[in-house]
């Protein structure tokens, strides 16, 4: 996810948490912010990173042994962790 994320450089101290569902086929729905950063640009980049990862098929299909049809994911965007 961090490879597709380009946070604005002036927002190094901001953080955001995003929730979404990965479906059995690897598609993503239900994207919503658990906690916004307070910066529209930062949050937009976080959302864009998830959408870009989904379009690129990064999540892949859920394993056959995984019993549910969806995997809930909560992802934490923190510029200090991305270094």
C-alpha positions in Angstrom: 0.0 0.0 0.0 2.8 2.4 0.9 4.3 2.0 -2.6 1.1 3.6 -4.0 0.8 6.3 -1.4 2.3 9.8 -1.9 1.5 11.8 1.2 2.0 15.6 0.8 5.6 16.3 2.2 4.5 19.0 4.6 2.2 16.6 6.5 4.8 14.3 8.0 3.0 14.3 11.4 -0.5 13.4 10.2 -2.0 10.0 10.4 -5.2 8.4 9.1 -6.9 5.0 9.4 -9.0 3.5 6.7 -11.3 0.5 6.7 -12.3 -1.5 3.6 -13.4 -5.0 2.6 -11.4 -7.3 0.3 -13.7 -9.7 -1.5 -12.9 -13.2 -2.5 -12.0 -12.1 -6.0 -9.6 -9.4 -4.6 -11.9 -6.5 -5.3 -12.3 -3.8 -2.7 -15.5 -2.1 -1.4 -16.8 -0.3 1.6 -13.9 2.1 1.9 -14.4 4.5 4.8 -12.2 6.5 7.2 -12.1 5.3 10.8 -10.0 8.4 11.6 -9.2 11.3 9.2 -6.0 13.1 9.4 -7.5 16.6 9.3 -5.9 17.3 5.9 -8.0 16.8 2.8 -5.0 16.2 0.6 -3.5 13.6 3.0 -6.8 11.7 3.2 -7.3 11.9 -0.6 -3.9 10.3 -1.1 -4.6 7.6 1.4 -7.9 6.7 -0.3 -6.2 6.9 -3.7 -3.5 4.4 -2.6 -6.1 1.8 -1.6 -8.0 2.3 -4.9 -4.8 2.1 -6.9 -3.7 -1.1 -5.1 -7.2 -2.6 -5.8 -7.0 -1.7 -9.5 -3.6 -3.3 -9.7 -4.8 -6.5 -8.2 -2.4 -6.2 -5.3 -4.7 -7.9 -2.8 -5.3 -11.0 -5.0 -8.0 -13.6 -4.4 -8.7 -14.7 -0.9 -7.2 -18.2 -0.1 -9.5 -21.1 -0.7 -9.2 -22.1 3.0 -10.4 -18.7 4.1 -14.0 -19.4 5.1 -15.6 -15.9 4.6 -16.4 -14.2 1.4 -14.8 -10.9 2.6 -11.8 -9.9 4.6 -12.2 -6.7 6.7 -9.0 -4.6 6.6 -8.1 -1.6 8.7 -5.0 0.2 7.3 -3.1 2.9 9.2 -1.4 5.6 7.1 1.6 7.1 8.9 4.4 8.8 7.0 6.9 7.9 9.6 6.2 4.2 9.1 6.5 4.4 5.3 10.2 5.4 5.4 
